[in-house]
Amino acid sequence: MSLSLKDGSPHKLALAFGMGVLLGILPGTGAVAAAGVATVLRLNLPLAVAGAMVVNPLTAPLVYGGSYFLGRWLLGDRVVEHKIARILLRTLAGNLVMALGLAVVGYLVVWGLATWHRSRARDS
């Protein structure tokens, strides 16, 4: 197990990080779930856990506040009447979209870094 970009294909490294980001953002999951999935899928465990740590005590207010506003924008006022249910539904909808979007961004960033690192190593 290594955080090194040399261990594994760029796709598998990026997949580990992107999956970690996805599980780190979704409520009720996190680093433990990312570690479990990485182990089962034979992905880079440290990269998966690093991806899950995108949500931490410093970023959680931004992630979940942003999730609510994104969900409010996506769903508008046409959701349930009960205020708490409306807040939860908006937050969960926004959270799912945010998790998927940031997982794709994380995948692309790590794939690009791993590919760049491999080409540099090959050229030298």
N, CA, C and O atoms as a GROMACS GRO file, in nm:
protein
  496
    1MET      N    1   0.083  -0.118   0.000
    1MET     CA    2   0.000   0.000   0.000
    1MET      C    3   0.088   0.124   0.000
    1MET      O    4   0.174   0.143   0.085
    2SER      N    5   0.062   0.206  -0.098
    2SER     CA    6   0.145   0.326  -0.112
    2SER      C    7   0.064   0.438  -0.173
    2SER      O    8  -0.026   0.415  -0.254
    3LEU      N    9   0.097   0.559  -0.134
    3LEU     CA   10   0.034   0.677  -0.193
    3LEU      C   11   0.103   0.713  -0.324
    3LEU      O   12   0.060   0.805  -0.394
    4SER      N   13   0.208   0.642  -0.357
    4SER     CA   14   0.288   0.670  -0.476
    4SER      C   15   0.206   0.659  -0.603
    4SER      O   16   0.122   0.570  -0.618
    5LEU      N   17   0.232   0.751  -0.696
    5LEU     CA   18   0.166   0.748  -0.826
    5LEU      C   19   0.228   0.643  -0.918
    5LEU      O   20   0.183   0.626  -1.031
    6LYS      N   21   0.332   0.572  -0.870
    6LYS     CA   22   0.394   0.468  -0.949
    6LYS      C   23   0.320   0.335  -0.937
    6LYS      O   24   0.332   0.249  -1.024
    7ASP      N   25   0.245   0.318  -0.830
    7ASP     CA   26   0.180   0.191  -0.800
    7ASP      C   27   0.038   0.187  -0.857
    7ASP      O   28  -0.054   0.242  -0.798
    8GLY      N   29   0.022   0.123  -0.971
    8GLY     CA   30  -0.109   0.110  -1.033
    8GLY      C   31  -0.121   0.198  -1.156
    8GLY      O   32  -0.044   0.293  -1.175
    9SER      N   33  -0.218   0.166  -1.237
    9SER     CA   34  -0.242   0.245  -1.358
    9SER      C   35  -0.301   0.380  -1.320
    9SER      O   36  -0.362   0.394  -1.214
   10PRO      N   37  -0.284   0.481  -1.406
   10PRO     CA   38  -0.346   0.611  -1.376
   10PRO      C   39  -0.497   0.599  -1.353
   10PRO      O   40  -0.553   0.669  -1.269
   11HIS      N   41  -0.562   0.510  -1.428
   11HIS     CA   42  -0.707   0.492  -1.411
   11HIS      C   43  -0.739   0.438  -1.272
   11HIS      O   44  -0.829   0.490  -1.205
   12LYS      N   45  -0.667   0.336  -1.227
   12LYS     CA   46  -0.698   0.278  -1.095
   12LYS      C   47  -0.663   0.374  -0.982
   12LYS      O   48  -0.733   0.377  -0.880
   13LEU      N   49  -0.557   0.451  -0.997
   13LEU     CA   50  -0.522   0.550  -0.895
   13LEU      C   51  -0.630   0.658  -0.887
   13LEU      O   52  -0.674   0.696  -0.779
   14ALA      N   53  -0.671   0.706  -1.003
   14ALA     CA   54  -0.774   0.810  -1.009
   14ALA      C   55  -0.907   0.757  -0.957
   14ALA      O   56  -0.981   0.828  -0.889
   15LEU      N   57  -0.938   0.632  -0.991
   15LEU     CA   58  -1.061   0.570  -0.944
   15LEU      C   59  -1.063   0.561  -0.792
   15LEU      O   60  -1.166   0.585  -0.729
   16ALA      N   61  -0.950   0.527  -0.732
   16ALA     CA   62  -0.942   0.519  -0.586
   16ALA      C   63  -0.970   0.655  -0.524
   16ALA      O   64  -1.049   0.664  -0.429
   17PHE      N   65  -0.908   0.759  -0.576
   17PHE     CA   66  -0.928   0.892  -0.519
   17PHE      C   67  -1.071   0.941  -0.542
   17PHE      O   68  -1.134   0.992  -0.450
   18GLY      N   69  -1.121   0.926  -0.664
   18GLY     CA   70  -1.257   0.971  -0.695
   18GLY      C   71  -1.361   0.899  -0.611
   18GLY      O   72  -1.455   0.962  -0.562
   19MET      N   73  -1.345   0.768  -0.593
   19MET     CA   74  -1.437   0.692  -0.509
   19MET      C   75  -1.428   0.740  -0.365
   19MET      O   76  -1.530   0.750  -0.297
   20GLY      N   77  -1.308   0.771  -0.318
   20GLY     CA   78  -1.292   0.824  -0.183
   20GLY      C   79  -1.363   0.957  -0.166
   20GLY      O   80  -1.428   0.980  -0.065
   21VAL      N   81  -1.350   1.044  -0.265
   21VAL     CA   82  -1.419   1.174  -0.260
   21VAL      C   83  -1.570   1.152  -0.254
   21VAL      O   84  -1.639   1.213  -0.172
   22LEU      N   85  -1.620   1.065  -0.340
   22LEU     CA   86  -1.764   1.036  -0.343
   22LEU      C   87  -1.813   0.988  -0.206
   22LEU      O   88  -1.910   1.041  -0.152
   23LEU      N   89  -1.745   0.889  -0.151
   23LEU     CA   90  -1.788   0.835  -0.022
   23LEU      C   91  -1.760   0.930   0.094
   23LEU      O   92  -1.829   0.925   0.196
   24GLY      N   93  -1.660   1.015   0.079
   24GLY     CA   94  -1.632   1.112   0.184
   24GLY      C   95  -1.736   1.221   0.194
   24GLY      O   96  -1.759   1.277   0.301
   25ILE      N   97  -1.800   1.252   0.081
   25ILE     CA   98  -1.900   1.359   0.080
   25ILE      C   99  -2.039   1.308   0.115
   25ILE      O  100  -2.116   1.378   0.181
   26LEU      N  101  -2.072   1.187   0.071
   26LEU     CA  102  -2.206   1.134   0.100
   26LEU      C  103  -2.224   1.114   0.250
   26LEU      O  104  -2.135   1.059   0.315
   27PRO      N  105  -2.337   1.158   0.305
   27PRO     CA  106  -2.358   1.143   0.449
   27PRO      C  107  -2.370   0.995   0.488
   27PRO      O  108  -2.429   0.915   0.416
   28GLY      N  109  -2.313   0.962   0.601
   28GLY     CA  110  -2.321   0.825   0.652
   28GLY      C  111  -2.210   0.735   0.601
   28GLY      O  112  -2.202   0.618   0.640
   29THR      N  113  -2.126   0.788   0.515
   29THR     CA  114  -2.011   0.711   0.468
   29THR      C  115  -1.887   0.789   0.508
   29THR      O  116  -1.897   0.880   0.590
   30GLY      N  117  -1.774   0.757   0.453
   30GLY     CA  118  -1.653   0.831   0.488
   30GLY      C  119  -1.530   0.747   0.466
   30GLY      O  120  -1.528   0.660   0.380
   31ALA      N  121  -1.428   0.776   0.544
   31ALA     CA  122  -1.299   0.711   0.525
   31ALA      C  123  -1.307   0.560   0.546
   31ALA      O  124  -1.241   0.484   0.475
   32VAL      N  125  -1.386   0.516   0.642
   32VAL     CA  126  -1.397   0.372   0.668
   32VAL      C  127  -1.463   0.302   0.550
   32VAL      O  128  -1.418   0.196   0.507
   33ALA      N  129  -1.569   0.361   0.496
   33ALA     CA  130  -1.635   0.303   0.379
   33ALA      C  131  -1.542   0.306   0.258
   33ALA      O  132  -1.536   0.210   0.182
   34ALA      N  133  -1.468   0.416   0.240
   34ALA     CA  134  -1.374   0.426   0.129
   34ALA      C  135  -1.265   0.320   0.141
   34ALA      O  136  -1.226   0.259   0.041
   35ALA      N  137  -1.216   0.297   0.262
   35ALA     CA  138  -1.114   0.194   0.284
   35ALA      C  139  -1.169   0.056   0.253
   35ALA      O  140  -1.101  -0.027   0.192
   36GLY      N  141  -1.291   0.030   0.294
   36GLY     CA  142  -1.354  -0.100   0.266
   36GLY      C  143  -1.373  -0.124   0.118
   36GLY      O  144  -1.342  -0.232   0.068
   37VAL      N  145  -1.425  -0.024   0.048
   37VAL     CA  146  -1.447  -0.038  -0.096
   37VAL      C  147  -1.314  -0.052  -0.169
   37VAL      O  148  -1.301  -0.132  -0.262
   38ALA      N  149  -1.214   0.026  -0.128
   38ALA     CA  150  -1.082   0.018  -0.192
   38ALA      C  151  -1.021  -0.121  -0.173
   38ALA      O  152  -0.959  -0.175  -0.264
   39THR      N  153  -1.040  -0.177  -0.056
   39THR     CA  154  -0.988  -0.311  -0.029
   39THR      C  155  -1.057  -0.415  -0.116
   39THR      O  156  -0.992  -0.500  -0.176
   40VAL      N  157  -1.189  -0.408  -0.122
   40VAL     CA  158  -1.266  -0.504  -0.202
   40VAL      C  159  -1.232  -0.492  -0.350
   40VAL      O  160  -1.216  -0.593  -0.419
   41LEU      N  161  -1.220  -0.369  -0.400
   41LEU     CA  162  -1.193  -0.347  -0.542
   41LEU      C  163  -1.043  -0.348  -0.575
   41LEU      O  164  -1.004  -0.329  -0.690
   42ARG      N  165  -0.959  -0.369  -0.473
   42ARG     CA  166  -0.814  -0.373  -0.491
   42ARG      C  167  -0.761  -0.242  -0.551
   42ARG      O  168  -0.683  -0.240  -0.646
   43LEU      N  169  -0.808  -0.131  -0.492
   43LEU     CA  170  -0.763   0.002  -0.533
   43LEU      C  171  -0.662   0.052  -0.431
   43LEU      O  172  -0.644  -0.009  -0.326
   44ASN      N  173  -0.598   0.162  -0.462
   44ASN     CA  174  -0.498   0.222  -0.375
   44ASN      C  175  -0.566   0.274  -0.248
   44ASN      O  176  -0.639   0.373  -0.252
   45LEU      N  177  -0.542   0.205  -0.137
   45LEU     CA  178  -0.609   0.237  -0.011
   45LEU      C  179  -0.576   0.377   0.040
   45LEU      O  180  -0.669   0.450   0.077
   46PRO      N  181  -0.449   0.418   0.045
   46PRO     CA  182  -0.421   0.554   0.094
   46PRO      C  183  -0.485   0.664   0.008
   46PRO      O  184  -0.531   0.765   0.062
   47LEU      N  185  -0.489   0.645  -0.124
   47LEU     CA  186  -0.553   0.747  -0.209
   47LEU      C  187  -0.703   0.751  -0.185
   47LEU      O  188  -0.763   0.858  -0.186
   48ALA      N  189  -0.764   0.636  -0.164
   48ALA     CA  190  -0.908   0.632  -0.137
   48ALA      C  191  -0.940   0.705  -0.007
   48ALA      O  192  -1.034   0.784   0.000
   49VAL      N  193  -0.861   0.679   0.097
   49VAL     CA  194  -0.884   0.746   0.226
   49VAL      C  195  -0.854   0.895   0.214
   49VAL      O  196  -0.925   0.977   0.273
   50ALA      N  197  -0.749   0.930   0.139
   50ALA     CA  198  -0.718   1.073   0.118
   50ALA      C  199  -0.834   1.143   0.049
   50ALA      O  200  -0.868   1.256   0.083
   51GLY      N  201  -0.895   1.077  -0.048
   51GLY     CA  202  -1.011   1.134  -0.116
   51GLY      C  203  -1.127   1.155  -0.020
   51GLY      O  204  -1.198   1.256  -0.027
   52ALA      N  205  -1.147   1.058   0.068
   52ALA     CA  206  -1.256   1.070   0.165
   52ALA      C  207  -1.234   1.183   0.263
   52ALA      O  208  -1.329   1.238   0.319
   53MET      N  209  -1.108   1.219   0.285
   53MET     CA  210  -1.077   1.324   0.381
   53MET      C  211  -1.098   1.465   0.325
   53MET      O  212  -1.066   1.564   0.390
   54VAL      N  213  -1.152   1.473   0.203
   54VAL     CA  214  -1.191   1.603   0.148
   54VAL      C  215  -1.290   1.670   0.242
   54VAL      O  216  -1.288   1.792   0.260
   55VAL      N  217  -1.377   1.589   0.300
   55VAL     CA  218  -1.470   1.643   0.400
   55VAL      C  219  -1.407   1.619   0.536
   55VAL      O  220  -1.388   1.505   0.579
   56ASN      N  221  -1.376   1.727   0.603
   56ASN     CA  222  -1.316   1.724   0.736
   56ASN      C  223  -1.380   1.838   0.815
   56ASN      O  224  -1.461   1.912   0.761
   57PRO      N  225  -1.345   1.853   0.940
   57PRO     CA  226  -1.410   1.959   1.019
   57PRO      C  227  -1.399   2.099   0.959
   57PRO      O  228  -1.486   2.183   0.983
   58LEU      N  229  -1.294   2.126   0.882
   58LEU     CA  230  -1.280   2.258   0.822
   58LEU      C  231  -1.368   2.276   0.698
   58LEU      O  232  -1.418   2.386   0.673
   59THR      N  233  -1.386   2.170   0.620
   59THR     CA  234  -1.460   2.182   0.495
   59THR      C  235  -1.606   2.140   0.505
   59THR      O  236  -1.686   2.172   0.417
   60ALA      N  237  -1.643   2.069   0.611
   60ALA     CA  238  -1.781   2.018   0.624
   60ALA      C  239  -1.887   2.128   0.616
   60ALA      O  240  -1.987   2.110   0.548
   61PRO      N  241  -1.868   2.243   0.684
   61PRO     CA  242  -1.971   2.347   0.671
   61PRO      C  243  -1.988   2.395   0.526
   61PRO      O  244  -2.100   2.422   0.483
   62LEU      N  245  -1.878   2.406   0.453
   62LEU     CA  246  -1.888   2.446   0.313
   62LEU      C  247  -1.957   2.340   0.229
   62LEU      O  248  -2.042   2.372   0.145
   63VAL      N  249  -1.922   2.214   0.251
   63VAL     CA  250  -1.981   2.105   0.173
   63VAL      C  251  -2.130   2.094   0.200
   63VAL      O  252  -2.210   2.089   0.106
   64TYR      N  253  -2.169   2.089   0.327
   64TYR     CA  254  -2.311   2.067   0.356
   64TYR      C  255  -2.395   2.194   0.337
   64TYR      O  256  -2.512   2.185   0.299
   65GLY      N  257  -2.336   2.310   0.363
   65GLY     CA  258  -2.408   2.434   0.330
   65GLY      C  259  -2.425   2.448   0.180
   65GLY      O  260  -2.533   2.484   0.132
   66GLY      N  261  -2.317   2.420   0.107
   66GLY     CA  262  -2.325   2.423  -0.040
   66GLY      C  263  -2.423   2.321  -0.094
   66GLY      O  264  -2.492   2.346  -0.192
   67SER      N  265  -2.430   2.204  -0.028
   67SER     CA  266  -2.524   2.101  -0.070
   67SER      C  267  -2.668   2.150  -0.056
   67SER      O  268  -2.751   2.127  -0.144
   68TYR      N  269  -2.696   2.218   0.054
   68TYR     CA  270  -2.832   2.270   0.073
   68TYR      C  271  -2.868   2.371  -0.036
   68TYR      O  272  -2.974   2.361  -0.097
   69PHE      N  273  -2.779   2.466  -0.062
   69PHE     CA  274  -2.810   2.569  -0.162
   69PHE      C  275  -2.818   2.511  -0.303
   69PHE      O  276  -2.900   2.555  -0.384
   70LEU      N  277  -2.734   2.414  -0.332
   70LEU     CA  278  -2.742   2.346  -0.461
   70LEU      C  279  -2.873   2.270  -0.473
   70LEU      O  280  -2.939   2.276  -0.578
   71GLY      N  281  -2.912   2.201  -0.368
   71GLY     CA  282  -3.041   2.129  -0.368
   71GLY      C  283  -3.158   2.224  -0.378
   71GLY      O  284  -3.257   2.193  -0.446
   72ARG      N  285  -3.150   2.338  -0.312
   72ARG     CA  286  -3.257   2.438  -0.322
   72ARG      C  287  -3.269   2.489  -0.465
   72ARG      O  288  -3.379   2.508  -0.516
   73TRP      N  289  -3.154   2.511  -0.529
   73TRP     CA  290  -3.154   2.557  -0.668
   73TRP      C  291  -3.210   2.448  -0.760
   73TRP      O  292  -3.287   2.478  -0.852
   74LEU      N  293  -3.172   2.323  -0.737
   74LEU     CA  294  -3.219   2.212  -0.820
   74LEU      C  295  -3.368   2.184  -0.803
   74LEU      O  296  -3.439   2.162  -0.901
   75LEU      N  297  -3.414   2.183  -0.679
   75LEU     CA  298  -3.552   2.142  -0.650
   75LEU      C  299  -3.650   2.258  -0.641
   75LEU      O  300  -3.770   2.240  -0.659
   76GLY      N  301  -3.600   2.377  -0.614
   76GLY     CA  302  -3.689   2.491  -0.601
   76GLY      C  303  -3.781   2.478  -0.482
   76GLY      O  304  -3.747   2.414  -0.382
   77ASP      N  305  -3.898   2.537  -0.493
   77ASP     CA  306  -3.995   2.534  -0.383
   77ASP      C  307  -4.099   2.424  -0.400
   77ASP      O  308  -4.194   2.416  -0.322
   78ARG      N  309  -4.081   2.340  -0.500
   78ARG     CA  310  -4.182   2.237  -0.528
   78ARG      C  311  -4.157   2.108  -0.451
   78ARG      O  312  -4.184   2.000  -0.503
   79VAL      N  313  -4.108   2.117  -0.333
   79VAL     CA  314  -4.083   1.998  -0.253
   79VAL      C  315  -4.181   1.993  -0.138
   79VAL      O  316  -4.271   2.077  -0.130
   80VAL      N  317  -4.167   1.900  -0.051
   80VAL     CA  318  -4.262   1.876   0.057
   80VAL      C  319  -4.288   2.001   0.141
   80VAL      O  320  -4.208   2.094   0.145
   81GLU      N  321  -4.402   2.000   0.206
   81GLU     CA  322  -4.445   2.115   0.286
   81GLU      C  323  -4.372   2.126   0.420
   81GLU      O  324  -4.344   2.236   0.466
   82HIS      N  325  -4.343   2.013   0.482
   82HIS     CA  326  -4.280   2.016   0.615
   82HIS      C  327  -4.140   2.074   0.606
   82HIS      O  328  -4.059   2.029   0.525
   83LYS      N  329  -4.110   2.174   0.688
   83LYS     CA  330  -3.985   2.249   0.677
   83LYS      C  331  -3.861   2.161   0.695
   83LYS      O  332  -3.766   2.173   0.618
   84ILE      N  333  -3.860   2.075   0.794
   84ILE     CA  334  -3.743   1.991   0.819
   84ILE      C  335  -3.724   1.892   0.704
   84ILE      O  336  -3.611   1.870   0.659
   85ALA      N  337  -3.832   1.834   0.656
   85ALA     CA  338  -3.823   1.741   0.543
   85ALA      C  339  -3.773   1.814   0.418
   85ALA      O  340  -3.695   1.758   0.341
   86ARG      N  341  -3.817   1.936   0.398
   86ARG     CA  342  -3.774   2.015   0.284
   86ARG      C  343  -3.624   2.043   0.292
   86ARG      O  344  -3.553   2.031   0.192
   87ILE      N  345  -3.575   2.079   0.410
   87ILE     CA  346  -3.432   2.106   0.428
   87ILE      C  347  -3.351   1.979   0.402
   87ILE      O  348  -3.250   1.984   0.332
   88LEU      N  349  -3.395   1.867   0.459
   88LEU     CA  350  -3.323   1.741   0.440
   88LEU      C  351  -3.322   1.697   0.294
   88LEU      O  352  -3.219   1.655   0.242
   89LEU      N  353  -3.436   1.708   0.229
   89LEU     CA  354  -3.444   1.668   0.088
   89LEU      C  355  -3.354   1.755   0.001
   89LEU      O  356  -3.284   1.703  -0.085
   90ARG      N  357  -3.356   1.884   0.023
   90ARG     CA  358  -3.270   1.974  -0.054
   90ARG      C  359  -3.122   1.943  -0.028
   90ARG      O  360  -3.042   1.938  -0.122
   91THR      N  361  -3.088   1.922   0.098
   91THR     CA  362  -2.949   1.894   0.132
   91THR      C  363  -2.903   1.762   0.071
   91THR      O  364  -2.793   1.755   0.016
   92LEU      N  365  -2.985   1.659   0.079
   92LEU     CA  366  -2.946   1.529   0.023
   92LEU      C  367  -2.936   1.534  -0.129
   92LEU      O  368  -2.845   1.475  -0.187
   93ALA      N  369  -3.029   1.602  -0.194
   93ALA     CA  370  -3.024   1.613  -0.341
   93ALA      C  371  -2.898   1.689  -0.383
   93ALA      O  372  -2.828   1.646  -0.474
   94GLY      N  373  -2.872   1.801  -0.319
   94GLY     CA  374  -2.752   1.878  -0.350
   94GLY      C  375  -2.625   1.802  -0.318
   94GLY      O  376  -2.526   1.810  -0.390
   95ASN      N  377  -2.629   1.726  -0.208
   95ASN     CA  378  -2.513   1.648  -0.167
   95ASN      C  379  -2.479   1.540  -0.268
   95ASN      O  380  -2.362   1.516  -0.297
   96LEU      N  381  -2.579   1.474  -0.322
   96LEU     CA  382  -2.556   1.371  -0.422
   96LEU      C  383  -2.493   1.430  -0.548
   96LEU      O  384  -2.398   1.374  -0.603
   97VAL      N  385  -2.548   1.541  -0.594
   97VAL     CA  386  -2.494   1.606  -0.714
   97VAL      C  387  -2.351   1.656  -0.688
   97VAL      O  388  -2.263   1.639  -0.772
   98MET      N  389  -2.329   1.717  -0.572
   98MET     CA  390  -2.196   1.766  -0.538
   98MET      C  391  -2.096   1.651  -0.527
   98MET      O  392  -1.983   1.662  -0.576
   99ALA      N  393  -2.136   1.542  -0.464
   99ALA     CA  394  -2.046   1.428  -0.448
   99ALA      C  395  -2.006   1.370  -0.583
   99ALA      O  396  -1.890   1.339  -0.606
  100LEU      N  397  -2.103   1.355  -0.671
  100LEU     CA  398  -2.072   1.301  -0.804
  100LEU      C  399  -1.982   1.396  -0.883
  100LEU      O  400  -1.885   1.353  -0.946
  101GLY      N  401  -2.013   1.524  -0.879
  101GLY     CA  402  -1.932   1.622  -0.952
  101GLY      C  403  -1.790   1.631  -0.900
  101GLY      O  404  -1.695   1.633  -0.978
  102LEU      N  405  -1.773   1.637  -0.768
  102LEU     CA  406  -1.639   1.647  -0.711
  102LEU      C  407  -1.561   1.517  -0.726
  102LEU      O  408  -1.438   1.519  -0.735
  103ALA      N  409  -1.631   1.403  -0.728
  103ALA     CA  410  -1.564   1.275  -0.752
  103ALA      C  411  -1.506   1.272  -0.893
  103ALA      O  412  -1.394   1.224  -0.913
  104VAL      N  413  -1.581   1.322  -0.990
  104VAL     CA  414  -1.531   1.328  -1.128
  104VAL      C  415  -1.411   1.423  -1.136
  104VAL      O  416  -1.312   1.391  -1.201
  105VAL      N  417  -1.421   1.538  -1.072
  105VAL     CA  418  -1.309   1.634  -1.072
  105VAL      C  419  -1.186   1.570  -1.006
  105VAL      O  420  -1.075   1.581  -1.058
  106GLY      N  421  -1.205   1.503  -0.893
  106GLY     CA  422  -1.094   1.436  -0.826
  106GLY      C  423  -1.032   1.329  -0.912
  106GLY      O  424  -0.910   1.316  -0.918
  107TYR      N  425  -1.116   1.251  -0.980
  107TYR     CA  426  -1.067   1.148  -1.071
  107TYR      C  427  -0.979   1.212  -1.179
  107TYR      O  428  -0.868   1.166  -1.204
  108LEU      N  429  -1.030   1.317  -1.242
  108LEU     CA  430  -0.956   1.380  -1.352
  108LEU      C  431  -0.824   1.441  -1.306
  108LEU      O  432  -0.724   1.432  -1.377
  109VAL      N  433  -0.822   1.502  -1.189
  109VAL     CA  434  -0.700   1.563  -1.137
  109VAL      C  435  -0.595   1.454  -1.110
  109VAL      O  436  -0.480   1.468  -1.152
  110VAL      N  437  -0.633   1.346  -1.042
  110VAL     CA  438  -0.537   1.241  -1.010
  110VAL      C  439  -0.494   1.168  -1.137
  110VAL      O  440  -0.377   1.132  -1.150
  111TRP      N  441  -0.586   1.144  -1.228
  111TRP     CA  442  -0.549   1.080  -1.355
  111TRP      C  443  -0.446   1.165  -1.429
  111TRP      O  444  -0.347   1.113  -1.480
  112GLY      N  445  -0.470   1.296  -1.434
  112GLY     CA  446  -0.376   1.386  -1.500
  112GLY      C  447  -0.240   1.387  -1.432
  112GLY      O  448  -0.137   1.384  -1.500
  113LEU      N  449  -0.239   1.392  -1.300
  113LEU     CA  450  -0.112   1.390  -1.226
  113LEU      C  451  -0.037   1.259  -1.246
  113LEU      O  452   0.085   1.259  -1.267
  114ALA      N  453  -0.109   1.148  -1.240
  114ALA     CA  454  -0.044   1.017  -1.257
  114ALA      C  455   0.010   1.002  -1.398
  114ALA      O  456   0.121   0.950  -1.417
  115THR      N  457  -0.066   1.046  -1.496
  115THR     CA  458  -0.020   1.037  -1.636
  115THR      C  459   0.101   1.126  -1.658
  115THR      O  460   0.198   1.085  -1.722
  116TRP      N  461   0.097   1.248  -1.606
  116TRP     CA  462   0.209   1.341  -1.616
  116TRP      C  463   0.333   1.284  -1.547
  116TRP      O  464   0.443   1.289  -1.602
  117HIS      N  465   0.314   1.229  -1.427
  117HIS     CA  466   0.425   1.172  -1.352
  117HIS      C  467   0.488   1.055  -1.429
  117HIS      O  468   0.610   1.044  -1.435
  118ARG      N  469   0.407   0.971  -1.487
  118ARG     CA  470   0.458   0.857  -1.565
  118ARG      C  471   0.535   0.904  -1.688
  118ARG      O  472   0.640   0.848  -1.720
  119SER      N  473   0.485   1.005  -1.757
  119SER     CA  474   0.554   1.052  -1.878
  119SER      C  475   0.688   1.117  -1.842
  119SER      O  476   0.786   1.103  -1.915
  120ARG      N  477   0.692   1.188  -1.729
  120ARG     CA  478   0.818   1.248  -1.683
  120ARG      C  479   0.918   1.141  -1.646
  120ARG      O  480   1.036   1.152  -1.679
  121ALA      N  481   0.872   1.037  -1.577
  121ALA     CA  482   0.961   0.929  -1.535
  121ALA      C  483   1.014   0.853  -1.656
  121ALA      O  484   1.130   0.810  -1.658
  122ARG      N  485   0.930   0.836  -1.756
  122ARG     CA  486   0.970   0.764  -1.876
  122ARG      C  487   1.072   0.844  -1.958
  122ARG      O  488   1.163   0.787  -2.017
  123ASP      N  489   1.055   0.977  -1.961
  123ASP     CA  490   1.144   1.063  -2.037
  123ASP      C  491   1.281   1.080  -1.975
  123ASP      O  492   1.377   1.114  -2.044
  124SER      N  493   1.292   1.058  -1.845
  124SER     CA  494   1.422   1.080  -1.778
  124SER      C  495   1.502   0.954  -1.761
  124SER      O  496   1.612   0.958  -1.707
   0.00000   0.00000   0.00000
